[in-house]
Amino acid sequence: MASVTLSGIEKSFGDTRVIKGVDISIGDGEFAVFVGPSGCGKSTLLRMIAGLDKPDSGEIRIGQRVVNDLPPKEREVSMVFQTYALYPHMTVKDNMGFGLMIAGQAVDMIQSKVSAAAKILGLDKMLDRLPRQLSGGQRQRVAMGRAMVRDPQVFLFDEPLSNLDAKLRVQMRTEIRALHQRLSTTSIYVTHDQIEAMTMADRIVVLRDGLVEQVGTPVTLYDEPCNTFVATFIGSPAMNLVPASTRGVNATADVGGGVTLAARHASLGERRVVLGLRPEHLRVQGAGSPGIPCSVKVVEFSGADTLLACEAGGMPIQALVHDRLLVKPGDAISLSIAPELVHVFDEGTLRRL
């Protein structure tokens, strides 16, 4: 196992600057997730750690070694790809052991490592099958087993679950996390799915346009997003953003139409702000009750939860409730929220206050 440190990493492809000075430190044995929208640079960072791309400037350390100039095979990392990359004519056993065979390891050692990994991954009864005889989840386990047998210092996962159906993604998330807890190998996982990030990570690195927006535990990013981008990216459904003016008295925010909300700050002075209201923190009340008056536009029932898509003064706002509400499109309701659950951002910088 080893820590991974990125210092001042820059990378351009032609005239396009894709990584713009990134500093990240990942602890020994930590499960870190790089998350962000498409094109933010997360896969490029992973490829540079793996040695598949080289940074234009900056330093990459794995453990105590600077690895910028080391080829991939000397970095002691193993990568699991989105596409599985299995040899279709090889059995599960041969796919898992192929890298060790190329490295010249003894046959009995290869068999021992493959058998041990297969048992952990539940593949021990499938070693003689070909990839076409496996399900998508089983193929992904083979790809993970191929990485495991190399005993790497660092596991790298590049959106490994994006080709799976929704139910299998949930199952594989649990399996990957359980595998990490068992092996305690430093792991870096890339995804655009914030649910994967929230459920799997020890720490999350949120990226946008080649820059790190925020690094923290899932709880920290959910409870204390540093700006409106992180606030709306982390959490599902996304946080509502409501323009408002603060009065400076008991941190009261005027959201228009004579409607006010209390925020958790002692005093914000008189300024323009953006209030962040998570849908799951909004309470639905009857029309005329204190809060934001809304008109219900769409009701989405999903079993345990009901999502209400509403409109308040021409502004869309969503509420997620756990109760079986007798609410239908066109109904007038009021949405309230506890002051301590209101997030406040500066209107100009969009950063947290």
FINU-884370 format. One record per residue (C-alpha): residue in three letters; x, y, z. Coordinates in steps of 0.02 Angstrom, whole numbers, plus 50000, padded with zeros to 5 digits. Layout:
<nodes>
alaXYZ/...
</nodes>
This chain:
<nodes>
met500005000050000/ala500555018049972/ser499955035849976/val499705045549813/thr500165063949800/leu499875075549653/ser500765092349661/gly500505106449535/ile499905094749397/glu499625103149229/lys499095094749066/ser498625101148894/phe498105092248736/gly498595103648593/asp497945120948636/thr496685114348761/arg497215115548943/val496295101349030/ile497165100649201/lys497555117649276/gly498665115449427/val497965101349533/asp498565097049709/ile497845081349788/ser498465070349930/ile497725052949954/gly498185043450112/asp498855025850125/gly497395013750119/glu496115027150079/phe494675025149955/ala494625041649859/val493365045749724/phe493645058549586/val491945065149533/gly491365078649415/pro490455081749251/ser491085075049085/gly492655084049028/cys493185089849201/gly494855080349193/lys494555066049314/ser495015051949193/thr496525061749132/leu497155062849311/leu496905044249333/arg497845040349172/met499295051249230/ile499385041849395/ala499385025449296/gly500755031749180/leu499675031149023/asp499835050049003/lys501235061449063/pro500935078149150/asp501645093749067/ser502215099749237/gly502045095049420/glu502495079649520/ile501635062849549/arg502185052649700/ile501665034949743/gly502295031749917/gln503995040149928/arg504395038249742/val504205051549609/val503475041549464/asn503335054749326/asp504625045949218/leu504225027849266/pro503295016849141/pro501615009749197/lys502294992449237/glu503514999649364/arg502255010149461/glu501474995549556/val499715000849511/ser498294990649435/met496904998349333/val495114992349308/phe494354999449150/gln492575003649101/thr492604991248956/tyr493284976149054/ala494624973448918/leu494564954448932/tyr495304943048800/pro493784934348723/his494724918248679/met495454915948854/thr494604907949004/val494294917349164/lys495824909049240/asp496944913949094/asn496284931749088/met496634934149273/gly498384926849263/phe498944933849095/gly499854948849166/leu500814937949288/met501274925949148/ile501954940249042/ala502954945949195/gly503764928749200/gln503064922549365/ala503084903949402/val501544893949350/asp501174887649526/met501284905449594/ile500084911649460/gln498844897649498/ser498934901349684/lys498604920049661/val497204917249535/ser496354904449648/ala496444915949799/ala495744930849703/ala494384920349622/lys493804914149792/ile493684931849861/leu492694937449707/gly491564922349696/leu492314916649532/asp493074900249590/lys491744889949499/met491914899949338/leu493784898849305/asp493574888349148/arg492234899249068/leu492524911548926/pro492014929848943/arg490504927348828/gln489814914848953/leu489804927849093/ser488614941749142/gly489184959849145/gly489454959349332/gln490454943349321/arg491554950749185/gln491874965749295/arg492384954149436/val493624945749318/ala494364962749276/met494514966349462/gly495314949349491/arg496594952749355/ala497054968649448/met497074960049619/val498294946149575/arg499664958849541/asp499644964249726/pro499724982649678/gln500074996949795/val498645006649716/phe497025001449630/leu496375013249495/phe494555011849438/asp494005021349282/glu492085021949285/pro492015002849301/leu490135001749327/ser489475013149190/asn489074998549073/leu488014989349201/asp486144990749231/ala485515000449382/lys485224985449497/leu486914977749457/arg487794994449484/val487124994949662/gln487714977149693/met489444980249621/arg489644996349721/thr489424986049879/glu490624972649817/ile492004984949771/arg491844993749939/ala491874977050032/leu493404971849933/his494294987749982/gln493884985250165/arg494584967650154/leu496194972050061/ser496464989850129/thr497374994449968/thr497425012849920/ser496055015149789/ile495635029349671/tyr493945028149586/val493335039349445/thr491485042249412/his490275055549353/asp488935048049466/gln488845057349631/ile487825043349710/glu489295031449680/ala490465044449754/met489385047249909/thr489115028749946/met490885022449915/ala492155035849961/asp493165039250116/arg493505056050034/ile492825064149876/val493785075549758/val492555086549662/leu493275092649497/arg492675105449371/asp493565111849215/gly495245104549266/leu495215111849442/val494845104749614/glu493285113049685/gln493255104249854/val493985089049942/gly493125081250091/thr492145066850164/pro490415063450092/val489635070950250/thr490685086850238/leu490265089550054/tyr488415086750087/asp488305097550244/glu489575111050200/pro489775113150012/cys491035126949976/asn490075134449830/thr488475132449730/phe489295120549605/val489725107749739/ala488055111049825/thr487065106349670/phe488225092249613/ile488235082949779/gly486525076749835/ser485065069549738/pro483895077649694/ala484995093049672/met484925107249797/asn483705121349757/leu484535138449734/val483445153349779/pro483995171549754/ala483675182249908/ser484105198349999/thr484645197950181/arg484045211250301/gly485385208750432/val484105206250570/asn484075188450636/ala484765183150467/thr483095185250381/ala483125182650193/asp481805190250079/val481475178649931/gly480215190349850/gly478355193249858/gly478475197250043/val479065179550082/thr480485177850208/leu481545163350270/ala482665162550422/ala484465156750395/arg485665149550522/his486855164350521/ala486775176550667/ser486845191450549/leu487275193350366/gly487045211950348/glu486145218750196/arg486725209550041/arg486175199149894/val486345180549924/val485835163649855/leu484955151949975/gly485255133249958/leu483775122350006/arg483965103549993/pro482335095449930/glu482365082550069/his482425096250202/leu480855105250142/arg479245102250237/val477595102450142/gln476175112150223/gly474475118250170/ala474235134150069/gly474355149750177/ser475555142050303/pro477235150850338/gly478535147150205/ile478685148450016/pro476995147749928/cys477075135849780/ser476025127849646/val476295109249618/lys476725105149437/val477265086949438/val477115073049568/glu478365058549551/phe477995043649664/ser479465031549682/gly478905020249824/ala479735026249984/asp479825044349924/thr478795056949827/leu479615070949728/leu478615086749703/ala479135098149561/cys478405115049605/glu478425133149548/ala478615148149662/gly478455165049580/gly479045158249414/met480525149249496/pro480635130149495/ile480865121749664/gln480845103349713/ala480335094949876/leu480685076749921/val479515069550051/his479365052550133/asp477515053750176/arg476075047850067/leu475405064950023/leu473715067749943/val474445080949829/lys474115082549643/pro474685094249504/gly473885111249519/asp473755110949709/ala474355125949809/ile475565121749951/ser476845130250060/leu478655124250084/ser479555127950247/ile481285123550312/ala482195124150478/pro483425138950486/glu484915127650526/leu484645118250361/val484735133850250/his486375135850156/val486895153550112/phe488045158449967/asp488655175449909/glu487745180649750/gly489325187349667/thr490615173949705/leu489355159649732/arg490445154149878/arg489795148650047/leu489545162050181/
</nodes>
